[in-house]
Amino acid sequence: MQSGRTCRPLASAVAVAAALVWGSAGAQFQLPQSGPREGSGPARQEAQELAKELDFQYSVGSDTEYTYDRNLDLRNSSKGSVTRPARDNLQLLVPTVFFLGTHRPSPWFDLNLGTTFELPFRIHEENVTVLPDGARDPSLRRAFTGKIDVANVVIKNIPDHPLEITLGRRTFEDPRLFLYDVTLDGVHIRYRGESYATEVSVTREDQWDLTVYD
């Protein structure tokens, strides 16, 4: 009985010591409280001084289009009992260079100008195509061309009026291009409110001839 009474205080002391050791070990892995993370130093100051919009910016790009055209309807046409296939196959290689520049003299005014230059190369084309009815169709003239396809001014950031007004020529195209790729001249108005946005335009395709070289 006496040995049992002495073991209980010893066991209690061991348990308390273990709890203290466990508690101190657990405190070493306690994560600090998260607070707001804000940068400082020269990098942050330089980032604050960067302009949100450049006064002048431009981009230059290019692509090359390969065209293969074969009119199967005219290949085996016949006139009476004589078969007269029409030789009308066409192969073209057309490199194209694009330029688009924007000048912002003030926060509420943009001036945009874009040009396209093309130079087609004939790989195969008939100078004259004889149609099944005997008519002679000469080939089209293909030469270096330059065209202004973007020329407009944009009025934006109007105080107390969420309007953006574009006057002049601009392009409308879908990334797939086969849906629509057109140049329109006119007026385009965009309204961006807090709860809705809408656009209205009055335009016409190629109202003005802005070909610079043909």
Secondary structure, DSSP 8 states (H G I E B T S, - for coil): -HHHHHHHHHHHHHHHHHHHHHHHHHHTT-----------SHHHHHHHHS-SS-SEEEEEEEEEEEEEE--GGGTT-EETTEE------EEEEEEEEEEEEEEEEETTEEEEEEEEEE--EEEEE-SEEE-TTS-EEE------EEEEEEEEEEE--BTTB-EEEEEEEEEEE-TTSSS-EEEEEEEEEEEE-SS-EEEEEEEEET-S--EEE-
